[in-house]
Amino acid sequence: MDKFDCIIVGAGPAGVAAAITLIRKGLTVAIFERGEYPGSKNVFGGVLYSTVLNKLTPEFWKDAPVERHITKRRYSILSKNSEMAVEFDFEDFNQPPFNNSFTILRAKFDRWFAQRAEDSGAVIFTETVVDDFIYDSGKVAGVRARREGGDVYADVVICAEGANSLLTEKAGLKKKPLFHQMITAVKEVVSLPREVIEDRFILSNDEGVALEFFGEAVKGMIGSGFIYTNKDSLSVGVGCPIDVMKENSMKPNDLLESFKSHPVVKKLLRGGKTEELSAKMIPELGYKSLPKLIADGLLIVGDAAGFVNPSLYREGTNMAMYSGIMAAETILEAKEKGDFSEKSLQGYVKRLKNSFVMKDLERYGDVPEKLSEMPQLFKEYPDAILKMVQGYFTISDLSKDEMHRQAWNGFKDEVSLWKFLWDMYKARKAIL
């Protein structure tokens, strides 16, 4: 009978961070990954937030396959054929640790990260689906894997299987997410020569930019489009809640094609070649809908636990890795006591509650719900604002006062000014 100190389901950032932490303290660890290799099935927009990783592996960027460090951010609202944007460019972010923000391609990065765990002694089983947990007197005592000799045992199991965590649902720790609690995102990697990217986006060396688009970028629906610069490619995609897609009879691939064909976006992608297409679900469960995080012999981490900040910060990797490390530290304490009961694993929940993970989720966890109550933020207001701004800058034989008056009156005719100001106030409180 195979027996490990800990089994981890999923070789993403959360699971691997947990594995490395445990192995460094001498525990035996097995990781089960359903992909051909770690990262082969993992997808995200493109920014790795790395404060936690840099503590786990100092100056990791010197060895890891990162693409570019983010020095610029740009937020745009689009109408049918226009754009209004705000951009931030910080030279301080051009110095180590580069504001802990890097574009990566998960197929490369996750493979590298998992190799660090494997080099330290973790056993990684790839192309292996875990169908269920094994129970012994009500305690999770291992996993039932879809392979020869598939029953593998451990003192404790970490579930890090990602957003679509069927195991946590089977274990009764999480309800099946509702459609408005899950984002469907689709992404392309578009290749362009490095010099073209740097010239087009005004970058030098390994500088990068993250662009996010709202409004007509996703047909005025709740959601956004994005472009992230890699060394010699762009990560391009869109994401919207599943219920919004269904209500608008919109297919993700069609939405992506519409985004790419917008005049503003089309210019940024010109000459590029699509190299790959992928899709992902992103959990936005809300703070009050987070699953139960522990049971006898079991801890839930990363996307499986719903640890994603849905605000403008879009932070997930930091939360994932931190939850993995906190789970590992709790297991180390439990190992000393020889007790892996739910009560003994409470330290995991306490650690998270005292960390940025739960504090940020409590602060921003209900952003999707609040925004869903204000659909005008994504269609009505962007169109009206861009029309007004266009009026302000249109050159004609009218006086500037008359042009401005017409533009302002046109805006007030389309939206309620007081409702607009109140919605802007609520939106600012929700997402910033």
Secondary structure, DSSP 8 states (H G I E B T S, - for coil): --EEEEEEE--SHHHHHHHHHHHTTT--EEEE--SSSTTTT----SEEE-HHHHHHSTTGGGTS---EEEEEEEEEEE-SS-EEEEEEE-GGGGSTTGGGEEE--HHHHHHHHHHHHHHHT-EEE-S--EEEEEEETTEEEEEEESSTT-EEEEEEEEE---SS-HHHHHTTSS----GGGEEEEEEEEEE--HHHHHHHTT--TTEEEEEEEEEGGGTTSSSEEEEEE-SSEEEEEEEEEHHHHHHTT--HHHHHHHHHHSHHHHHHHTT-EEEEEEEEEEE---GGG----EETTEEE-GGGGT----STT---HHHHHHHHHHHHHHHHHHHHHT--STTTTHHHHHHHHTSHHHHHHHHHTTHHHHHHT-GGGTTHHHHHHHHHHHHHH---SS-HHHHHHHHHHHHHHHS-HHHHHHHHHHHHHHH-
